[in-house]
Amino acid sequence: MSDPSPSRNALKRRFKDILGLSLSAGLAQIAAVVALPLLQRYCYGPVAFADMAAYAQLAGILGAVATLRMDLALVKQNSLENARATLSNGLRALVVTAFVALVLVLGLQNFGFEMGSIPWLWCLLPLGVVGVGLNGLVTGWLSREERFHKLAVVRAGGGVAGEALRFASVPLGSLGLIVGRIAGQWCSAIWGLRALHNSWCSAPQSTRSSRKTAWKNSRAYAIFTTPANVLAMAANGLFILYLFEHGSSTIVGAAGAGMAYLTVAAGLVIRSVSDVFFKHLDDVPPETLLRHYTGWVAALIVISSLGVSVLWAIPDPWVTQLLGDAWKDMLPIMRILAPWMVPWIAGSALSGIFPHLGKQSWTLVLDALHLAMVSGLIWTFEVSRTQDVLSDATALLLIGDYTVVQASFYTAAIGVAMLAIALRKNR
C-alpha cells in the first residue's frame, strides 16, 4: 500500500489542529453562552450592554492597528531572531496606539459625543487596546511554533476568567461588563506571555539592526494589512457607533447583546479555522488551492447556515420569560442580523488567503469598498432623518438595510478571493 500523500498528511494535521483549538476554546464559548443570560437577567440592563457595544467597537478599531499586524507577520518568520525582532516592533507600535486611544477619548469628551460620556473610558480604552494587542502577539508567536493546544488553553482560560470577572464587577455598575472583558484579556495575555517566555529568552536579543531588518521583511503587513483591518473594523463598528449616538439605549443594548450571542459561536469557528488555515496554506499545492479554498467556503457556509437557522426555531416568549421584558427586542434583532453572518464567517475565517497570495493590497481595496458601502448607507439615512433620536421602528428598518449591505459585501469578498487564486494559477 502506498504512503499517504504529503497533501493528505497536511490536511489531516490541519483538521487535528483545528479540532484541538475548537475543543479547548469551546470552553470559553460555553462560559460566554452560559454567562450572557445570567448577566442580562440578574446583573446588567440594556444601558450597560449599549455602553459595552460602543466600547467594543472603539477597541476593535484601535485593536486592528495596535501592533501594525506584526502578530500576523510573526507566523511567517523563519528564524527565532527575526521572530523576536518582529515581536519587539509590535510592542513598540502597541505603546503608540495606547496613547492614541487616550487622545481619542479626550477628543470624544471635548466634542460632546455620547461615546465620550461612558465613565472611565479614558482609562479603559487604552487598557483594552493593549490587551487586544498583547493577545495578538501571543497568538502569532504560539502559532509560529505550532503550539495550537497551548494557544487554545490560553484563550479558554482568559475567556472563562473574563466571564467570571464580569460577575465580580457588578458593583461597578454598567462598567462591569467592560472591566470584566479587559481583565479577561489581560489574564489571557499574561498567561500567554509566560507560555512563550522560554523561547523568547532563547532568541538572540533584538537590536536596532535586527528590528529594522524584521520591519523591512514585514512592512507589507503594516502598509496593506493594517489599513485593511482598520477599514474592516471601522466598517463594522461605524454602524453600531451611529446607533449609539442616535438610537435609544434599549435598541442599542438589545443589538449589542444580540451581536454578542451571534459572535460567540462565530468567533469560535473563525478563530479556530483562521489561525490554522493561514499557517498551513504553504502545504497546499498551488494547483489544488482553488479547490481547497472553495471546499472550506462551502463547508463553513453550510455549518453557519445551520447554526443561524436555530434562531427561527426559538419561540419569542421564551426570551422575555428567561431574560425579562427589557430584552423583548433582542431576538427579532438577532434574526435581522443573522443572515449577513453566514458569508462573514466564511470570508473572515479564510481571509489569510490574501496575504498568502501576496495580495494584501487587494484586502485594502476591498475594505475601503466595505467602509464606503456602510458609510453610504448611513449617509443616505442621515440626510433623510428628521428626528434627533431614532424611533425603535426606524432603527429596526436601518438594521435590516445594514444586513443587506453586509451580506452583499462578504459574498463579493469571497468571490474576489477565488478570482485571486484563479489568476495566480493561470499565471
PyMOL commands that set and color helices and strands:
alter all, ss='L'
color gray80, all
select helices_A, chain A and resi 6-43+46-63+70-75+80-110+114-117+121-144+148-168+170-172+175-195+197-202+208-246+249-279+281-283+286-313+316-323+325-327+330-349+353-356+360-384+392-426
alter helices_A, ss='H'
color red, helices_A
deselect
rebuild
show_as cartoon
